[in-house]
Amino acid sequence: MKGMIFTEFMEMVEATWSLDMVDAIIADSRVASGGSYTSVGTYPHEEIIALVLALSQATGIATPELERTFGKHLFGRFALAYPRFFHGMDGGSFQFLSGIENVIHAEVRKLYPDAEPPTFEVEKGKFGLILTYYSPHPFSDLAWGLIEGCVAHFGEDIEVRSEAIHGQPGAQTRFILTRRG
Ligand code: HEM
């Protein structure tokens, strides 16, 4: 997983808790990298799972909630780091998220051949958008937070529901986005 995800996670932990908390979760998770991440590096995705678990144990906050909060934070950071993805997005989060597979993560795959972004199937419904998350990694709650971060970025009033999917190979979660009002 790309180093930027790790450096942003550490920055969020430091800003929300403290630098001591950063040191504590690195020690507790016993990550092989020793916690010295750079944004241009690539690290095993298991390390972020171990760090989130250590943070959960230290704070008493459940891991899904931590992942979702991190996802919201991460979207804001993506918006600053990749402004070109936001040009011409007059259609707001539905337009942006409709391009998550063929525009955003397609570009990520080109920029970083070692990246493994997830796959999203996008369906446009009468009342909203349905995103189905496919990944070999267990990051549904991160995806949920990223979607909520996207909605917040565009300042829209959209409900984002998450439903676990069973019995469909590779598919983990369906996100149903409905405009309120
Ligand atoms: C400007 C916006 C975005 C950029 C630049 C971006 C880029 C990336 C990058 C670089 C990774 C790491 C891949 C790796 O290193 O293996 C990643 C992973 C991921 N992205 Fe995005 N992303 C964006 C928006 C989103 C949004 C809106 C969602 C949700 C719909 C999303 C869902 C995910 C998830 C869940 C992962 C974790 C990998 C996995 O689940 O297998 N991303 N993204």
py3Dmol code that shows the C-alpha trace and the ligand (Angstrom):
import py3Dmol

protein = """\
ATOM      1  CA  MET A   1       0.000   0.000   0.000  1.00  0.00           C
ATOM      2  CA  LYS A   2       1.289   3.441  -0.934  1.00  0.00           C
ATOM      3  CA  GLY A   3       3.239   5.313   1.722  1.00  0.00           C
ATOM      4  CA  MET A   4       0.965   8.350   1.528  1.00  0.00           C
ATOM      5  CA  ILE A   5      -1.786   6.336   3.218  1.00  0.00           C
ATOM      6  CA  PHE A   6       0.608   5.587   6.098  1.00  0.00           C
ATOM      7  CA  THR A   7       2.013   9.105   6.449  1.00  0.00           C
ATOM      8  CA  GLU A   8      -1.510  10.562   6.447  1.00  0.00           C
ATOM      9  CA  PHE A   9      -2.607   8.050   9.066  1.00  0.00           C
ATOM     10  CA  MET A  10       0.329   8.965  11.326  1.00  0.00           C
ATOM     11  CA  GLU A  11      -0.396  12.670  10.857  1.00  0.00           C
ATOM     12  CA  MET A  12      -4.021  12.151  11.830  1.00  0.00           C
ATOM     13  CA  VAL A  13      -2.975  10.201  14.956  1.00  0.00           C
ATOM     14  CA  GLU A  14      -0.517  12.906  15.935  1.00  0.00           C
ATOM     15  CA  ALA A  15      -3.013  15.745  15.352  1.00  0.00           C
ATOM     16  CA  THR A  16      -5.912  13.978  17.108  1.00  0.00           C
ATOM     17  CA  TRP A  17      -3.938  12.398  19.965  1.00  0.00           C
ATOM     18  CA  SER A  18      -0.182  13.030  20.210  1.00  0.00           C
ATOM     19  CA  LEU A  19       3.274  12.123  18.977  1.00  0.00           C
ATOM     20  CA  ASP A  20       3.510   9.803  22.010  1.00  0.00           C
ATOM     21  CA  MET A  21       0.478   7.951  20.671  1.00  0.00           C
ATOM     22  CA  VAL A  22       2.241   7.561  17.299  1.00  0.00           C
ATOM     23  CA  ASP A  23       5.269   6.049  19.074  1.00  0.00           C
ATOM     24  CA  ALA A  24       3.069   3.834  21.244  1.00  0.00           C
ATOM     25  CA  ILE A  25       1.135   2.285  18.341  1.00  0.00           C
ATOM     26  CA  ILE A  26       4.349   1.678  16.381  1.00  0.00           C
ATOM     27  CA  ALA A  27       5.783  -0.148  19.408  1.00  0.00           C
ATOM     28  CA  ASP A  28       2.567  -2.067  20.177  1.00  0.00           C
ATOM     29  CA  SER A  29       1.882  -3.132  16.582  1.00  0.00           C
ATOM     30  CA  ARG A  30       5.493  -4.350  16.091  1.00  0.00           C
ATOM     31  CA  VAL A  31       5.287  -3.412  12.384  1.00  0.00           C
ATOM     32  CA  ALA A  32       8.267  -4.762  10.414  1.00  0.00           C
ATOM     33  CA  SER A  33       9.031  -1.359   8.861  1.00  0.00           C
ATOM     34  CA  GLY A  34       9.522   0.117  12.331  1.00  0.00           C
ATOM     35  CA  GLY A  35       6.990   2.797  11.465  1.00  0.00           C
ATOM     36  CA  SER A  36       9.320   4.988   9.406  1.00  0.00           C
ATOM     37  CA  TYR A  37       7.090   5.595   6.382  1.00  0.00           C
ATOM     38  CA  THR A  38       7.698   7.938   3.472  1.00  0.00           C
ATOM     39  CA  SER A  39       4.985   9.027   1.054  1.00  0.00           C
ATOM     40  CA  VAL A  40       6.887   7.600  -1.942  1.00  0.00           C
ATOM     41  CA  GLY A  41       7.434   4.171  -0.358  1.00  0.00           C
ATOM     42  CA  THR A  42       5.216   1.082  -0.541  1.00  0.00           C
ATOM     43  CA  TYR A  43       4.479  -1.053   2.519  1.00  0.00           C
ATOM     44  CA  PRO A  44       2.445  -4.189   3.280  1.00  0.00           C
ATOM     45  CA  HIS A  45      -1.241  -3.302   3.791  1.00  0.00           C
ATOM     46  CA  GLU A  46      -1.186  -5.576   6.862  1.00  0.00           C
ATOM     47  CA  GLU A  47       0.816  -2.833   8.611  1.00  0.00           C
ATOM     48  CA  ILE A  48      -2.013  -0.310   8.452  1.00  0.00           C
ATOM     49  CA  ILE A  49      -4.358  -2.969   9.850  1.00  0.00           C
ATOM     50  CA  ALA A  50      -1.926  -3.605  12.747  1.00  0.00           C
ATOM     51  CA  LEU A  51      -1.578   0.138  13.426  1.00  0.00           C
ATOM     52  CA  VAL A  52      -5.349   0.687  13.447  1.00  0.00           C
ATOM     53  CA  LEU A  53      -5.741  -2.258  15.836  1.00  0.00           C
ATOM     54  CA  ALA A  54      -3.069  -0.842  18.165  1.00  0.00           C
ATOM     55  CA  LEU A  55      -4.788   2.568  18.073  1.00  0.00           C
ATOM     56  CA  SER A  56      -8.099   0.903  18.865  1.00  0.00           C
ATOM     57  CA  GLN A  57      -6.580  -0.878  21.869  1.00  0.00           C
ATOM     58  CA  ALA A  58      -4.951   2.332  23.104  1.00  0.00           C
ATOM     59  CA  THR A  59      -8.043   4.529  22.706  1.00  0.00           C
ATOM     60  CA  GLY A  60     -10.932   2.099  23.235  1.00  0.00           C
ATOM     61  CA  ILE A  61     -12.452   3.222  19.906  1.00  0.00           C
ATOM     62  CA  ALA A  62     -13.574   0.327  17.693  1.00  0.00           C
ATOM     63  CA  THR A  63     -11.491  -0.330  14.550  1.00  0.00           C
ATOM     64  CA  PRO A  64     -14.370   0.229  12.045  1.00  0.00           C
ATOM     65  CA  GLU A  65     -14.964   3.680  13.537  1.00  0.00           C
ATOM     66  CA  LEU A  66     -11.249   4.529  13.374  1.00  0.00           C
ATOM     67  CA  GLU A  67     -11.022   3.389   9.738  1.00  0.00           C
ATOM     68  CA  ARG A  68     -14.089   5.392   8.783  1.00  0.00           C
ATOM     69  CA  THR A  69     -12.762   8.519  10.513  1.00  0.00           C
ATOM     70  CA  PHE A  70      -9.437   8.015   8.759  1.00  0.00           C
ATOM     71  CA  GLY A  71     -11.204   7.653   5.410  1.00  0.00           C
ATOM     72  CA  LYS A  72     -12.910  11.038   5.878  1.00  0.00           C
ATOM     73  CA  HIS A  73      -9.590  12.635   6.783  1.00  0.00           C
ATOM     74  CA  LEU A  74      -7.816  10.946   3.863  1.00  0.00           C
ATOM     75  CA  PHE A  75     -10.285  12.239   1.296  1.00  0.00           C
ATOM     76  CA  GLY A  76      -9.546  15.813   2.401  1.00  0.00           C
ATOM     77  CA  ARG A  77      -5.845  15.133   1.978  1.00  0.00           C
ATOM     78  CA  PHE A  78      -6.371  13.584  -1.485  1.00  0.00           C
ATOM     79  CA  ALA A  79      -8.302  16.704  -2.494  1.00  0.00           C
ATOM     80  CA  LEU A  80      -5.265  18.830  -1.587  1.00  0.00           C
ATOM     81  CA  ALA A  81      -2.680  16.478  -3.112  1.00  0.00           C
ATOM     82  CA  TYR A  82      -4.499  15.807  -6.426  1.00  0.00           C
ATOM     83  CA  PRO A  83      -6.359  19.029  -7.340  1.00  0.00           C
ATOM     84  CA  ARG A  84      -6.522  18.052 -11.039  1.00  0.00           C
ATOM     85  CA  PHE A  85      -9.024  15.285 -10.267  1.00  0.00           C
ATOM     86  CA  PHE A  86     -11.405  17.970  -9.066  1.00  0.00           C
ATOM     87  CA  HIS A  87     -11.395  20.200 -12.145  1.00  0.00           C
ATOM     88  CA  GLY A  88     -14.777  20.423 -13.859  1.00  0.00           C
ATOM     89  CA  MET A  89     -16.585  18.544 -11.083  1.00  0.00           C
ATOM     90  CA  ASP A  90     -19.705  20.713 -11.248  1.00  0.00           C
ATOM     91  CA  GLY A  91     -21.842  17.619 -10.769  1.00  0.00           C
ATOM     92  CA  GLY A  92     -20.540  17.195  -7.216  1.00  0.00           C
ATOM     93  CA  SER A  93     -19.883  13.921  -5.455  1.00  0.00           C
ATOM     94  CA  PHE A  94     -22.048  11.798  -7.792  1.00  0.00           C
ATOM     95  CA  GLN A  95     -19.983  12.952 -10.764  1.00  0.00           C
ATOM     96  CA  PHE A  96     -16.719  12.478  -8.870  1.00  0.00           C
ATOM     97  CA  LEU A  97     -17.611   9.040  -7.508  1.00  0.00           C
ATOM     98  CA  SER A  98     -18.919   7.878 -10.902  1.00  0.00           C
ATOM     99  CA  GLY A  99     -15.317   8.234 -12.102  1.00  0.00           C
ATOM    100  CA  ILE A 100     -13.713   6.484  -9.137  1.00  0.00           C
ATOM    101  CA  GLU A 101     -12.933   3.360 -11.164  1.00  0.00           C
ATOM    102  CA  ASN A 102     -12.258   4.595 -14.693  1.00  0.00           C
ATOM    103  CA  VAL A 103     -10.736   7.987 -13.887  1.00  0.00           C
ATOM    104  CA  ILE A 104      -9.322   8.211 -10.342  1.00  0.00           C
ATOM    105  CA  HIS A 105      -8.050   4.742  -9.538  1.00  0.00           C
ATOM    106  CA  ALA A 106      -7.234   4.146 -13.232  1.00  0.00           C
ATOM    107  CA  GLU A 107      -4.867   7.114 -13.005  1.00  0.00           C
ATOM    108  CA  VAL A 108      -3.501   5.845  -9.658  1.00  0.00           C
ATOM    109  CA  ARG A 109      -2.684   2.503 -11.323  1.00  0.00           C
ATOM    110  CA  LYS A 110      -0.820   4.358 -14.110  1.00  0.00           C
ATOM    111  CA  LEU A 111       1.081   6.641 -11.729  1.00  0.00           C
ATOM    112  CA  TYR A 112       2.031   3.860  -9.319  1.00  0.00           C
ATOM    113  CA  PRO A 113       2.258   0.465 -11.034  1.00  0.00           C
ATOM    114  CA  ASP A 114       2.745  -1.248  -7.646  1.00  0.00           C
ATOM    115  CA  ALA A 115      -0.463   0.220  -6.186  1.00  0.00           C
ATOM    116  CA  GLU A 116      -3.470  -2.021  -5.649  1.00  0.00           C
ATOM    117  CA  PRO A 117      -6.472   0.269  -5.449  1.00  0.00           C
ATOM    118  CA  PRO A 118      -9.805  -1.509  -5.085  1.00  0.00           C
ATOM    119  CA  THR A 119     -12.401  -1.996  -7.817  1.00  0.00           C
ATOM    120  CA  PHE A 120     -15.733  -0.184  -7.671  1.00  0.00           C
ATOM    121  CA  GLU A 121     -18.783  -1.011  -9.745  1.00  0.00           C
ATOM    122  CA  VAL A 122     -20.900   2.097 -10.203  1.00  0.00           C
ATOM    123  CA  GLU A 123     -24.644   2.010 -10.884  1.00  0.00           C
ATOM    124  CA  LYS A 124     -26.776   5.065 -11.332  1.00  0.00           C
ATOM    125  CA  GLY A 125     -30.203   4.654  -9.812  1.00  0.00           C
ATOM    126  CA  LYS A 126     -33.292   6.845 -10.002  1.00  0.00           C
ATOM    127  CA  PHE A 127     -32.642   8.397  -6.593  1.00  0.00           C
ATOM    128  CA  GLY A 128     -28.887   8.118  -6.277  1.00  0.00           C
ATOM    129  CA  LEU A 129     -25.752   6.112  -6.781  1.00  0.00           C
ATOM    130  CA  ILE A 130     -24.749   2.583  -5.808  1.00  0.00           C
ATOM    131  CA  LEU A 131     -21.059   1.716  -5.421  1.00  0.00           C
ATOM    132  CA  THR A 132     -20.023  -1.909  -4.971  1.00  0.00           C
ATOM    133  CA  TYR A 133     -16.598  -2.380  -3.399  1.00  0.00           C
ATOM    134  CA  TYR A 134     -14.427  -5.279  -4.571  1.00  0.00           C
ATOM    135  CA  SER A 135     -11.022  -5.825  -2.979  1.00  0.00           C
ATOM    136  CA  PRO A 136      -8.806  -8.581  -1.662  1.00  0.00           C
ATOM    137  CA  HIS A 137      -8.185  -6.227   1.300  1.00  0.00           C
ATOM    138  CA  PRO A 138     -10.591  -5.657   4.213  1.00  0.00           C
ATOM    139  CA  PHE A 139     -10.998  -1.893   3.858  1.00  0.00           C
ATOM    140  CA  SER A 140     -14.766  -1.443   3.514  1.00  0.00           C
ATOM    141  CA  ASP A 141     -14.907   0.991   6.419  1.00  0.00           C
ATOM    142  CA  LEU A 142     -12.059   3.022   4.936  1.00  0.00           C
ATOM    143  CA  ALA A 143     -14.065   3.158   1.695  1.00  0.00           C
ATOM    144  CA  TRP A 144     -17.146   4.269   3.642  1.00  0.00           C
ATOM    145  CA  GLY A 145     -15.184   7.121   5.241  1.00  0.00           C
ATOM    146  CA  LEU A 146     -13.695   8.133   1.879  1.00  0.00           C
ATOM    147  CA  ILE A 147     -17.173   8.314   0.350  1.00  0.00           C
ATOM    148  CA  GLU A 148     -18.436  10.373   3.307  1.00  0.00           C
ATOM    149  CA  GLY A 149     -15.361  12.585   2.992  1.00  0.00           C
ATOM    150  CA  CYS A 150     -16.198  13.114  -0.674  1.00  0.00           C
ATOM    151  CA  VAL A 151     -19.797  14.108   0.128  1.00  0.00           C
ATOM    152  CA  ALA A 152     -18.519  16.505   2.825  1.00  0.00           C
ATOM    153  CA  HIS A 153     -15.970  17.966   0.389  1.00  0.00           C
ATOM    154  CA  PHE A 154     -18.736  18.898  -2.043  1.00  0.00           C
ATOM    155  CA  GLY A 155     -20.924  20.131   0.850  1.00  0.00           C
ATOM    156  CA  GLU A 156     -23.891  17.973  -0.138  1.00  0.00           C
ATOM    157  CA  ASP A 157     -26.708  16.460   1.892  1.00  0.00           C
ATOM    158  CA  ILE A 158     -26.448  12.809   0.882  1.00  0.00           C
ATOM    159  CA  GLU A 159     -27.103   9.746   3.016  1.00  0.00           C
ATOM    160  CA  VAL A 160     -24.447   6.999   2.629  1.00  0.00           C
ATOM    161  CA  ARG A 161     -25.622   3.546   3.725  1.00  0.00           C
ATOM    162  CA  SER A 162     -23.349   0.525   3.820  1.00  0.00           C
ATOM    163  CA  GLU A 163     -24.541  -3.067   3.315  1.00  0.00           C
ATOM    164  CA  ALA A 164     -22.312  -6.141   3.612  1.00  0.00           C
ATOM    165  CA  ILE A 165     -22.510  -8.457   0.595  1.00  0.00           C
ATOM    166  CA  HIS A 166     -22.493 -12.209   1.046  1.00  0.00           C
ATOM    167  CA  GLY A 167     -22.094 -14.856  -1.621  1.00  0.00           C
ATOM    168  CA  GLN A 168     -20.766 -12.653  -4.430  1.00  0.00           C
ATOM    169  CA  PRO A 169     -17.075 -13.482  -4.999  1.00  0.00           C
ATOM    170  CA  GLY A 170     -14.748 -10.553  -4.255  1.00  0.00           C
ATOM    171  CA  ALA A 171     -17.569  -8.142  -3.485  1.00  0.00           C
ATOM    172  CA  GLN A 172     -17.514  -6.963   0.095  1.00  0.00           C
ATOM    173  CA  THR A 173     -19.819  -4.004   0.533  1.00  0.00           C
ATOM    174  CA  ARG A 174     -22.489  -2.042  -1.303  1.00  0.00           C
ATOM    175  CA  PHE A 175     -22.732   1.676  -0.620  1.00  0.00           C
ATOM    176  CA  ILE A 176     -26.079   3.295  -1.341  1.00  0.00           C
ATOM    177  CA  LEU A 177     -26.023   7.051  -1.748  1.00  0.00           C
ATOM    178  CA  THR A 178     -29.325   8.895  -1.614  1.00  0.00           C
ATOM    179  CA  ARG A 179     -29.879  12.618  -1.879  1.00  0.00           C
ATOM    180  CA  ARG A 180     -31.856  13.962   1.055  1.00  0.00           C
ATOM    181  CA  GLY A 181     -34.647  16.429   0.348  1.00  0.00           C
TER     182      GLY A 181
END
"""
ligand_1 = """\
43
HEM
C -8.746 11.971 -5.313
C -9.288 10.895 -4.790
C -8.577 9.575 -4.598
C -7.279 9.219 -4.836
C -6.156 10.081 -5.381
C -7.126 7.829 -4.426
C -5.943 7.120 -4.456
C -5.717 5.929 -3.823
C -4.432 5.338 -3.590
C -3.085 5.923 -4.020
C -4.623 4.184 -2.912
C -3.546 3.207 -2.422
C -3.483 1.986 -3.286
C -2.267 1.136 -2.926
O -1.238 1.696 -2.588
O -2.315 -0.114 -3.008
C -6.049 4.045 -2.720
C -6.632 3.013 -2.045
C -7.955 2.951 -1.760
N -8.944 3.765 -2.267
Fe -8.665 5.484 -3.289
N -8.322 7.351 -3.985
C -9.221 8.388 -4.059
C -10.532 8.353 -3.713
C -11.176 7.246 -3.210
C -12.593 7.184 -2.915
C -13.602 8.321 -3.066
C -12.828 5.928 -2.459
C -14.157 5.320 -2.083
C -15.141 5.276 -2.967
C -11.567 5.205 -2.451
C -11.374 3.932 -1.978
C -10.142 3.356 -1.724
C -9.917 2.218 -0.837
C -10.995 1.483 -0.028
C -8.531 1.951 -0.861
C -7.753 0.874 -0.057
C -7.281 -0.288 -0.898
C -8.282 -1.437 -0.952
O -9.420 -1.282 -0.478
O -7.952 -2.507 -1.487
N -10.587 6.038 -2.942
N -6.693 5.111 -3.290
"""
view = py3Dmol.view(width=600, height=400)
view.addModel(protein, "pdb")
view.setStyle({"model": 0}, {"cartoon": {"style": "trace"}})
view.addModel(ligand_1, "xyz")
view.setStyle({"model": 1}, {"stick": {}})
view.zoomTo()
view.show()
